[in-house]
Amino acid sequence: MKSAKMSAIVLAVAAAGMASMSVARADEAQARSLLKAMSDYLGVQKTISFEYDTNLDIVNTQQQKIGLASSGTLTLERPTSFTQRAQADLRMSRWSSMGRP
């Protein structure tokens, strides 16, 4: 009787483990599929651009909090141009690259 219960428990645990493994594989397959679709979409775009805002908080050894903020834009025009413009708290910078295909 105990042996039958133990076998049933082991079988149930094994089945649950297999089910969770198949779900994990399905999630991984779906993640790969989504990543490939996004990569394919970005791969055919001639121009990609976005704006960003960032904040970085630093606490020094005297427990003072220093906050650094910046924002900017990034533009990629294929196949020849890459431009980044950034505005930080104390300075503004621009970086560009005009290359050949």
BELBEL-V417924 format. One line per field, one symbol per residue. psi: psi as a letter, one per 40 degrees, with the letter a starting at -180 (. if undefined). burial: b if it has 9 or more other ideal C-beta (glycine too) atoms within 8 Angstrom, else e. A space follows every 50 residues. Layout:
BEGIN
psi=???
burial=???
END
This chain:
BEGIN
psi=dddddddddddddddddddddddddddddddddddddddddddehdhhii iihihhhhhaeefhhhhhiiiaihhhhieeihhhhihideihihhihhii .
burial=eeeeeeeeeeeeeeeeeeeeeeeeeeeeeeeeeeeeeeeeeeeeeeeeee eeeeeeeeeeeeeeeeebbbbbbbbbbeeebbbbbbebeeeeeeeeeeee e
END
